[in-house]
Amino acid sequence: MSKQLVFGHQNPDTDAIVAAMAYSYLQNQLGADTEAVALGTPNDETKYVLDYFKAQAPRVVTTVANEVKEVILVDHNEAQQSVADRKDVQVVAVVDHHRIANFETTNPLYYRAEPVGCTSTIITKLFHENNVAIPQQLAGLMLSAIISDTLLLKSPTTTTDDETAVKELAKIANVDANQYGLDELRAGTNVDSKSAAELIDADAKSFTLAGKNVRVAQINTVDVNDIFKRQPEFETAIKADTAANNYDLFFLMVTNILNSDTEALVIGDPIAPVEAAFKQKLNSQQRLVLPGVVSRKKQVVPQLTEAFEQQ
């Protein structure tokens, strides 16, 4: 069997990196020859997780066709979020918890998608289904991924499956999920030491909505004022990024992880479907106030998709 690379989306978050590591480990236990790689360096939260559990980050790749003929995707499926030369390799499997869009293959494949809060929750099930034990270190990493994606089970994307997985993985990893989870989430909120350009790219995904190239980025913080006191810097960075990558619209979510609210900075065109999606006009600072909104996947992208399609 030829070697396969396993990877998550560009600008990887904790789940993108951990899911690749976990699924690669599982496949190798089942006799495959796979390697987990990443399409970017770990962010601060993920670095904290890897350091805490004394795990090594996967190596970073920008292309894959020069190494393998087959790849496995985790935590994403959309082409614009994946490796640049994905069209030059065969996707043989996908494990994901997002919408399915801009995705097609020539050959049949294994595809596991579930509407849960985290890809690592699905992979926890796959370990059980294949009767493979989850090692302590890997359990800690997978626990961290679920905590990250569900904001410690507070996100509306959270399901009973995520809650069950957190309990199980925390027991295997021998950590207090609540205390560890708060420390993990806080580790990802250090914004003062980073430039606006770095922050808007750290957790960002591109979506094609009714023919428009829409970028949705998210910054987690404990005080949204830490971001918006620098709004002119962020506007400059967003406009430069938009020009360089031909985005039509840039939607920056600034999420307070303590009170689970978001304020969004919106730059670009068209604005009308954005205002329709959230039933409010942009204020004089080009921002929307979104109480209770924390999930890009469930509370932003579906609403934008519907509004753009109806414009």
Steps between C-alpha positions, in 0.01 A plus 500: 500500500637840406546771760219747561513846658230608745433868558246759608423841353724799436566730798453195721328522835539241774250258349654519153838397637384252763245330275774434246722354770220289647366365172849425374576306819174304466563415136853387574372275777269347241790428264518810282810710433407860575662814633326796660613833357373857535421782259643761734671547833312451829334804655561599863220282634621196309859561611376502859319170442798331336736622772264393779478145372863494381406429140687603186321707239460344155732634233363778283446444127390734223463234230434126512509369142880505511485243784193278460222402264230465766388724786248498784320818602385573853308799636430639154392408150472827304772539239584862584577399859728214404850448363583693182556193282213286625376452143823313423443225757221257579293564812432154640327597825342795678403537866328831563227687686446794264272568207591324173574747220728531197590134539505220248716200423561280201500177700291369789634577846435456870309803628399544865314819582294568810338819635698504822712769660840359409666261258684339790164394642436299184849351516437396861208296369719353226746373760212318672358365176838353411577375853818705525599645838569874522844567658513744792693769314273484196192508724626827647551647156157391379341636817670832429364508146142452621545766769632738236229443241213507751642772728496258791160360396336845499470538123160430337680244285547282809319166497457222752762309300752777570411499870541122518835515322629773733420290807665192355810674368552702818496177701753334271720811498463538877418871493222719639321602180358825640816637657725384219250626243495853642879510499508374141250756372678786676825391337349589165395854594839674509444770239717793606823344380372432148445722199155544351615314189599200711176502698264514202679207339537277806149353484345586166314309230385593152152423367343539158155647559285562192815555296658736753832424671429553868764476773379431854764538772463462875702632790430373851565741784397578856435865412386613154641845572848348476426459129285799420733751662718410200221513240686726252787248498256216440324687220833557327598135536161377376508726194851384414403134542186554295694659215766229503252211496206646307252474784170675439410519867690458825303410814710517817345341809639623832369256759505543876550148634388601850152624413456320164424814299647623172549837337578490130693740280376482140692643206428456131204454272215412491390611846125459446492119542712527814252742654212278387664192649521653846200733476692814588689780330873546538565774754715804427811293577409232243419254775219266600421404860414129517395389851533126557685441173820297531490248216610585147376162381148515643421864575673695222571306181150344459336838555731670253454222247121532506510879481748505210294245307187712543655831395 
